[in-house]
Amino acid sequence: MDLLARINAQNAEIERSPAELPGRPTVIRTQQAMGAYADSRLSEQLQHSHLQPPVPSVTEEALRAQERELDRQLQMERSKPHNAPRTQKPPSTLAHNKENHSRGSIPLMPGGRPPATATPSDARSMVPSERRRRPVHFSHLMVKESATSQMEEFMNPATSIRDQMRRAGVEPKNHQREQRERIHELAMQRKQEAQSAAAREDEKKRKEQALRERSRMMHQTAQAQGPSAYPEVSERVVSAGRRAPKTQEESTRHAPGAVPEYLRRRKEQWAAEAEAEAKKAAAEAECPPGLRLVGPEEKERILQTLAEEKAKSTLELQSLPFVVKTKATQLRKDQLEQRLQQIDQATAEYLKEKVFVPAG
């Protein structure tokens, strides 16, 4: 209420001295708007006082600051010439006030964009595509208290941090544009990769087609020339590059006109195999039914086994006592002697030229 009384006193003083204030109607309208706004705020606070906590009282320091601000605005109006053009802001709407549509407002800042607080960049001399300006890091210290008044803060408050950046002269970062550019770059990169892969595939197909055409032409040329009188010559020419050169020793393996050594060895081998087959056939012809002829290798193996058994039985027989006094010792001695006789008989049989044993 103290602020309202001061405002009314100033309005009364302005009305008493109309000749000294050439811009009196504008100041009066401003004071009336402020008074109406203060009345509306006071009525709203009184209506909702039972729902809200008590508002702290305004200090004397704040009232003095408001009074100094009003005095400064009056001095600015008095110092302006009579015919100076005045810039008016669009009318604002105040609660419980029917004359707001026809009222103007005193501009608190000169027209135009507020000066930017960021350091000017030297990137203007370069091509825009070569270098981008670094984004300005916004801080709340960039907001100047003198740039706006309390009335303007009431009438048009900042709704977000981006709004504060614009008022401080800093352009907010456009994240949507950066995302679109990033998506465009990725699409271009994928398109280039697809084009490169398609080009490589086309080059591969072209080389394969050229190889097939070359092979077909060579085959047609060979067919047109007809069969060669020396077909082995062409094969040797094709495989000549894959073989190592022959040495002098390899080229003179046998004397001219003589039978090579490998042919003699091959003839001897064939003769031995034929003789063995003939003997086997003759032996099978002489073999009685139900029996089979023992081969030389099997006969050799059986004779070796019989010799080992004979040596073992002889050694065991010699380990018996010379004078036999018990029946068990006599029985063991008889068994060993009988086994030695059987081994001798079997050895004599297998020493024959032809030995027949039961088949299966």
Secondary structure in CASP SS format (residue, H / E / C, confidence):
PFRMAT SS
TARGET T0000
AUTHOR 0000-0000-0000
METHOD secondary structure of the structure
MODEL  1
M C 1.00
D H 1.00
L H 1.00
L H 1.00
A H 1.00
R H 1.00
I H 1.00
N H 1.00
A H 1.00
Q H 1.00
N H 1.00
A H 1.00
E H 1.00
I H 1.00
E H 1.00
R H 1.00
S C 1.00
P C 1.00
A C 1.00
E C 1.00
L C 1.00
P C 1.00
G C 1.00
R H 1.00
P H 1.00
T H 1.00
V H 1.00
I H 1.00
R H 1.00
T H 1.00
Q H 1.00
Q H 1.00
A H 1.00
M H 1.00
G H 1.00
A H 1.00
Y H 1.00
A H 1.00
D H 1.00
S H 1.00
R H 1.00
L H 1.00
S H 1.00
E H 1.00
Q H 1.00
L H 1.00
Q H 1.00
H C 1.00
S C 1.00
H C 1.00
L C 1.00
Q C 1.00
P C 1.00
P C 1.00
V C 1.00
P C 1.00
S C 1.00
V C 1.00
T C 1.00
E H 1.00
E H 1.00
A H 1.00
L H 1.00
R H 1.00
A H 1.00
Q H 1.00
E H 1.00
R H 1.00
E H 1.00
L H 1.00
D H 1.00
R H 1.00
Q H 1.00
L H 1.00
Q H 1.00
M H 1.00
E H 1.00
R H 1.00
S H 1.00
K C 1.00
P C 1.00
H C 1.00
N C 1.00
A C 1.00
P C 1.00
R C 1.00
T C 1.00
Q C 1.00
K C 1.00
P C 1.00
P C 1.00
S C 1.00
T C 1.00
L C 1.00
A C 1.00
H C 1.00
N C 1.00
K C 1.00
E C 1.00
N H 1.00
H H 1.00
S H 1.00
R C 1.00
G C 1.00
S C 1.00
I C 1.00
P C 1.00
L C 1.00
M C 1.00
P C 1.00
G C 1.00
G C 1.00
R C 1.00
P C 1.00
P C 1.00
A C 1.00
T C 1.00
A C 1.00
T C 1.00
P C 1.00
S C 1.00
D C 1.00
A H 1.00
R H 1.00
S H 1.00
M C 1.00
V C 1.00
P C 1.00
S C 1.00
E C 1.00
R C 1.00
R C 1.00
R C 1.00
R C 1.00
P C 1.00
V C 1.00
H C 1.00
F C 1.00
S C 1.00
H H 1.00
L H 1.00
M H 1.00
V C 1.00
K C 1.00
E H 1.00
S H 1.00
A H 1.00
T C 1.00
S C 1.00
Q H 1.00
M H 1.00
E H 1.00
E H 1.00
F H 1.00
M H 1.00
N C 1.00
P C 1.00
A C 1.00
T C 1.00
S C 1.00
I H 1.00
R H 1.00
D H 1.00
Q H 1.00
M H 1.00
R H 1.00
R H 1.00
A C 1.00
G C 1.00
V C 1.00
E C 1.00
P C 1.00
K C 1.00
N C 1.00
H H 1.00
Q H 1.00
R H 1.00
E H 1.00
Q H 1.00
R H 1.00
E H 1.00
R H 1.00
I H 1.00
H H 1.00
E H 1.00
L H 1.00
A H 1.00
M H 1.00
Q H 1.00
R H 1.00
K H 1.00
Q H 1.00
E H 1.00
A H 1.00
Q H 1.00
S H 1.00
A H 1.00
A H 1.00
A H 1.00
R H 1.00
E H 1.00
D H 1.00
E H 1.00
K H 1.00
K H 1.00
R H 1.00
K H 1.00
E H 1.00
Q H 1.00
A H 1.00
L H 1.00
R H 1.00
E H 1.00
R H 1.00
S H 1.00
R H 1.00
M H 1.00
M H 1.00
H H 1.00
Q H 1.00
T H 1.00
A H 1.00
Q H 1.00
A H 1.00
Q H 1.00
G C 1.00
P C 1.00
S C 1.00
A C 1.00
Y C 1.00
P H 1.00
E H 1.00
V H 1.00
S H 1.00
E H 1.00
R H 1.00
V H 1.00
V H 1.00
S H 1.00
A H 1.00
G H 1.00
R H 1.00
R C 1.00
A C 1.00
P C 1.00
K C 1.00
T C 1.00
Q H 1.00
E H 1.00
E H 1.00
S H 1.00
T C 1.00
R C 1.00
H C 1.00
A C 1.00
P C 1.00
G C 1.00
A C 1.00
V C 1.00
P C 1.00
E H 1.00
Y H 1.00
L H 1.00
R H 1.00
R H 1.00
R H 1.00
K H 1.00
E H 1.00
Q H 1.00
W H 1.00
A H 1.00
A H 1.00
E H 1.00
A H 1.00
E H 1.00
A H 1.00
E H 1.00
A H 1.00
K H 1.00
K H 1.00
A H 1.00
A H 1.00
A H 1.00
E H 1.00
A H 1.00
E H 1.00
C C 1.00
P C 1.00
P C 1.00
G C 1.00
L E 1.00
R E 1.00
L E 1.00
V C 1.00
G C 1.00
P H 1.00
E H 1.00
E H 1.00
K H 1.00
E H 1.00
R H 1.00
I H 1.00
L H 1.00
Q H 1.00
T H 1.00
L H 1.00
A H 1.00
E H 1.00
E H 1.00
K H 1.00
A H 1.00
K H 1.00
S H 1.00
T H 1.00
L H 1.00
E H 1.00
L H 1.00
Q H 1.00
S C 1.00
L C 1.00
P C 1.00
F C 1.00
V C 1.00
V C 1.00
K C 1.00
T C 1.00
K H 1.00
A H 1.00
T H 1.00
Q H 1.00
L H 1.00
R H 1.00
K H 1.00
D H 1.00
Q H 1.00
L H 1.00
E H 1.00
Q H 1.00
R H 1.00
L H 1.00
Q H 1.00
Q H 1.00
I H 1.00
D H 1.00
Q H 1.00
A H 1.00
T H 1.00
A H 1.00
E H 1.00
Y H 1.00
L C 1.00
K C 1.00
E C 1.00
K C 1.00
V C 1.00
F E 1.00
V E 1.00
P E 1.00
A C 1.00
G C 1.00
END
